[in-house]
Amino acid sequence: MSALVGAALAVALLGGCGFSAGLRNAGPAPSVSVPASPSPLWPGYTPSPGSGNGYVYIPPVRPPLPGFTLPPGGLKKVSPVALLRADPDVAGQLEKSLRDCPGSSCPLRPPAYPDLTGDGRPAVVLVVEGHGFAEVYVYVATSGNSVRQVLQHSTTGVVDAGTIDHDLVIKSSGNHEEITRYHWNGKLMVPVPLDSPSAVRTP
């Protein structure tokens, strides 16, 4: 499903218009809307080369991480490695990958803290990459100083990400490019069209 979404979004980004030969006066030009460009989460970051295809995994609504309580200062004060290890849905998958963290060989990219829910509080976006694969995880703070995973996006290509308003845009580049825009629906980050109005909310 993600390949179809990505292809449609890539067309939305890259589509253009042809021009016929010669010039003529066709009257006032109609107004056009230009798709918004994402603000990068890692400006200046150059991913290592990779190739492959991506897929989008939309999990069920996850419960808060068991036994995990936010310290004063919120998500920005939480160790990204500790957060991933506290998540029972990913800890086993990433145990070998996180063995060298922290350290120069750690495959975990520096965390990014965009406001993805519109409540003024930062979420945390974590990317674990290496050997031609990447895993993107998004966590948000919930009531009672707990934390919940709201997105997992996996790809065997190279990943980059940015934001449009409060939405997260993930681009994976390998043998082909996939672009997916995720929107907070009150419970999860769900894929929406790249030109989707950011004000649309699902109860």
N, C-alpha and C positions, 0 to 999 in steps of 0.2 A: 504493500500500500504506500510505503514511504517513497518508493521510486516514482510512483505516479505523482505524488504530491510534490516531490522534489523537481520532477521534470516540468510540471506546470508552473512552479515558482520560478524556475530558471528561465522559462519562456517569458514570464511576467517581467523578469529583470532585464533580459537581453533582447526582447523583441524590438523591432524598429520599423520604419516606414520606407518604402521606395519612393524615388522621385522620377517623374516623367521628364522627357527632354523639353527644353524651351521654358520661357517664363511668361506668365500671364497674370493679370489682375483678377483674383477670385474673390475680392471683397475682404472684409475684416476677418482675420484669422480667429477660429474658435478657440476658446480657452481650453487648456489641457491640464490634467493633473499628473504630476510626476511622482512615481512611487518613492516613498521615503527611503533614505539610505540609512542602514544601521550605524549607530555610534559604537565603535569597537570596544570590547571589554578589555582587550590586551593590545593597546596601541603600540605599534613598533615591534610586535612579536612576529617572528618568522618561524612557522612550524617546520619541523624536519620533514623531508620528502617521504611520501607514502603512496599507496595505491589501494584500490579496492572499492567495495560497495557498502553503503550504509543501510540501516534499517531503523525504524522508529518503534520503540517499545513504550506503550502507554500502560502503566501499571494500574491496578485498582487503588482506591484511596487507601493509603498506608496509615497505620496507627503511629503515634509518636514513637521515637526511638526508645526502647525499653531502658529504664534506669539512667537516662541522659537528661541532665538539667542545665539550662543555659546559665553561665556565670553573669555577674554584673557586666554590662557593656554589650551583651547580646552575641550574635553570631561572629562578629569581628574579633571577639576574644576567645573563640573556640579554635583549637588546633584542627586543621582540615584532616590530618591523618587520624586523630582521635575520633572525629565525626564519622569518617568512613568505617573505621573499625567498630564503632558502636552500632552501625546499621546492619542488622542480621541478614538483610537481603543482598548485601554486597561484600560483607567482610570476608566470607570464605572465598569468593571469586578473586578478590584483590590481595589476599594475604601475601602471596609471593611477590606481587608487584610492589607492595608497600614495605617490603622487608628492608629496603635501603633508605627509608624515609625516617627522619629528615637526613639530607645529605646530597652531595653533588650528583649521585646516581639515582635520586628519587624521580620517578616518572610523573609525579604530581605537579601540574602547572600551578603557579601562584593563584590563590583564590581571587575571584571577582565578586563584588557586593552590590549589584544593581537592585533597585526597588522594582520587583516584578509583580507585586500584588497591588500596588497603588495605595498601600496603607502607610507609606512613609518609612517603613522599616526595611532594611536591606535583606534580601535573600542571599544565599551564597551559591556560586556556580563553581563546581570543581571539575577539572578535566584530568584524567589519568591517561597517559599516552605512551606509546612505545611499541617497537616491532611491528609497525604498520597498522596499529589499531588505536582507537581512542574511545573512552567512555566519559560521557558528560552526565553529571549528577547535579540536581538542584534541590536545596533544602530551604525551608522557611521556618521561622519561629511561630509557635502556636501558643494558645492560652496555657497558663500554668508554667511558663518558662520551659516548655518542651520543644522538640524539633521534629519535623516530619519531612520525609523525602517526597517531592512532588513531581519529579521528572527524572527519567533515565533515558539517555539517547546514546546508542552504540553505533560505531562505524569502524570499518577497516581501512578508512582513508585518513586524510589529514583534516583536522577540525579547526575552525575559527568561529567566533561568535560575536554578536553585537546586540544592541537594543534599538527598538523603534518604540518610542514612548515607554510603556511598561512591559512591552513584549520582548521575548528573547528570540533572536534569529540565529540559527546554527547553520553554518556552511561546511559541508564536507566535500573535499576534492580528492578524487582518485582517478580512476579511468574515466569517470564523468563527474560532473558537479551536481550536488544536491543542496537545496536551500529549504529549510523548514522554519516557519515562524510559529512560536508557541505563545499562547495567551492564557492568562490566569482566569479560570472560570469559577473561582470561589473555593475550589477543592484541589484542582490539579492544574498543571500547565498542559494545555491541549493544542494540537496543531490546527492552524487556521490559514486561510489564503494570505499570501504576502501583503496584498493591498487591503486586508481586512481593517475596518475602522477599529481603532484600539479601544473605543468607548464601549463596544459591544460586550456585555457580560452575560454569562449563563447562570441562572439561579442555582 
